[in-house]
Amino acid sequence: MSSLGNPRKKRQGIDDKLTFQERLAALRNLPAFFRMVWQTSPGLTIANTVLRIAQSAMPLSLLYVGKLIIDQVVHLSKDSTQHSSSYLWQLVALEFGLAILSDALSRVISLLDSLLGDLFGKHTSIKIMEHAAVLDLDQFEDSEFYDKLERARQQTTGRTILLAQVLSQVQDIITIGFLAAGLVLFNPWLILLLLLAVIPAFLNESHFNDLTYKLAWGQTSDRRELDYIRFLGASDETAKEVKVFDLSNFLINRFRVISDKFYTDKKNLEVRHSVWGTLFAVIGSAGYYSAYVIIILQTVNGRLSLGDLTFLAGSFRQLRTTFQGILIRFSSVTQGAMYLRDMFDYFEIKPKMVTPLHPRPFPKPIQHGFTFEGVGFKYINSEKWAIRHLSFTLNAGEKLALVGENGAGKTTLVKLLARLYEPVEGRILLDGFDLKEYDLIELRTQVGVIFQDYQRYQMTVSQNIAVGNIAQSENRALIDDAAHQSLAYPLIEKLPMGYEQMLGRRFNQGVELSGGEWQKIALARAYMKDAQLLILDEPTSALDARAEYNVFLRFADLTKDKTAVLISHRFSTVRMANRILVLEKGQLIEIGSHEELLQRRGRYAELFELQAAGYK
């Protein structure tokens, strides 16, 4: 189930102070996280784990060999004639080998972390895009959903750090097991002293990690606004209006206000963190040197050798650093696990529109057409109905034009027809059966749509055309034919690289097109798909009169044996349809042919005469 309506999930991490139990509960996200890591690369995951276990034995090995070296040096210094120095040099060589091995293991582990991190970032980015592909269109129009999507995106690069942290925890715990054994045999009280030295620092780090998480959680929406303002202030898409309306200072000031607030909040938190961290570091150092004094006194009293002194002092220092790292890292791991919850919350959002278990075969060809029965729809978080009480039939093979002022519900109607939205009221039938009974993917395969706000892809010409039927992206003959049909071919011939020309200014050697040229490219997409229902939403709004006339000379060929819906404000285009449906404030007020509607002297006739008067 979607977590959008779960108030606990919305409040947790921003309003509430997380308890230790809630921190532990956050660790429940780790198994799912490691499944994703394993799916990314089983081989690298195993190799990383094995090498870290081997690395965990290095500190104890180096300390113990160092102890043996010092003891051997002491023996030789007392009576070099009675002891051979060969054993000493063997120990030195062993320590040298262990140092090289330890360094090599660290570098290989770092390399594997980096490789696994890159692969994991790619893997999770793909999963986020795959999940976005199955979600409903209206979910993308909800700001809370966008916050979840943004947090999920942020996890694609940062969560591999969590992997390294968890594996480091395991590695350090094993290391502590080895080192603690020596201290326990010598003096168990040193372990208690060690705990007293590091626990305060752990509690401090835990507290400030909570505050950092809460701060980042609460800034998600503002960060999206900051990114948007950055885009508006430095983009080829917005540069004209920014200059014409002199928006630069306005955008810069807004950016400065938000970013200054981010800086102030972070600075205040970091200063407090630094002050308290310094205080607890002093406490930790006092604990370490207390233990060091005990060990020195034992050595002076003859109970320990110099080798024992270096081994125990080094072990305690290593234990303190490692144990403190474990406790502090525990806080970071639980914090990371809480961020994981944000990503998994996104993956838990489920689409409302799904294909039934046993879908009805899509009719090929469509026999009767589409029927709207009392259809009503309103957008998420809106009280206003975009469409209401809509009932009519779009017959198979019919060309239907939609007419109405902006906001009348025309685009909403065709999105319902393509099942991009689900009716809130009523139902839509295809050949007598509810659209919900058909396979969602197959339905959309049989519907070709060119929206007024079509996407200008920063890709090659051939790719821009092929998105109309991406399965045929390598079919150059089909792409070429579509370009000819949409009148885009003369433009493509003039481009330096033809079909391989990059469009837009985002990438090197890209060429920007005019609005009319982009529209011809977009229209070519309609010719790519052999769909039974074709929807054209203002397909010629950016074309000049001659180009528009030539496009609609081809309109009959494009829609031959197809059902078509055309949205246009130009009545010279609308009159080509078999019937015209007039919408006003989301409701059907007239439907009929051009001649029939003129004879009725209703809303259509009024709009037609107003437009005709403008040409007199």
Secondary structure, 3 states (H helix, E strand, C coil): CCCCCCHHHHHCCCCCCCCHHHHHHHCCHHHHHHHHHHHHCHHHHHHHHHHHHHHHCHHHHHHHHHHHHHHHHHHHHHCCCCCCCHHHHHHHHHHHHHHHHHHHHHHHHHHHHHHHHHHHHHHHHHHHHHHHHHCCHHHHHCHHHHHHHHHHHHHHHHHHHHHHHHHHHHHHHHHHHHHHHHHHHHCCHHHHHHHHHHHHHHHHHHHHHHHHHHHHHHCHHHHHHHHHHHHHHCCCCCHHHHHHCCCHHHHHHHHHHHHHHHHHHHHHHHHHHHHHHHHHHHHHHHHHHHHHHHHHHHHHCCCCCHHHHHHHHHHHHHHHHHHHHHHHHHHHHHHHHHHHHHHHHHHHCCCCCCCCCCCECCCCCCCCEEEEEEEEECCCCCCCCCEEEEEEEEECCCEEEEECCCCCCHHHHHHHHCCCCCCCEEEEEECCEEHHHECHHHHHHCEEEECCCCCCCCCEHHHHHHHHHHHHCCCHHHHHHHHHHCCCHHHHHHCCCHHHCEECCCCCCCECCCHHHHHHHHHHHHHHCCCCEEEEECCCCCCCHHHHHHHHHCHHHHCCCCEEEEECCCHHHHCCCCEEEEEECCEEEEEECHHHHHHHCCHHHHHHHHHHHCCC
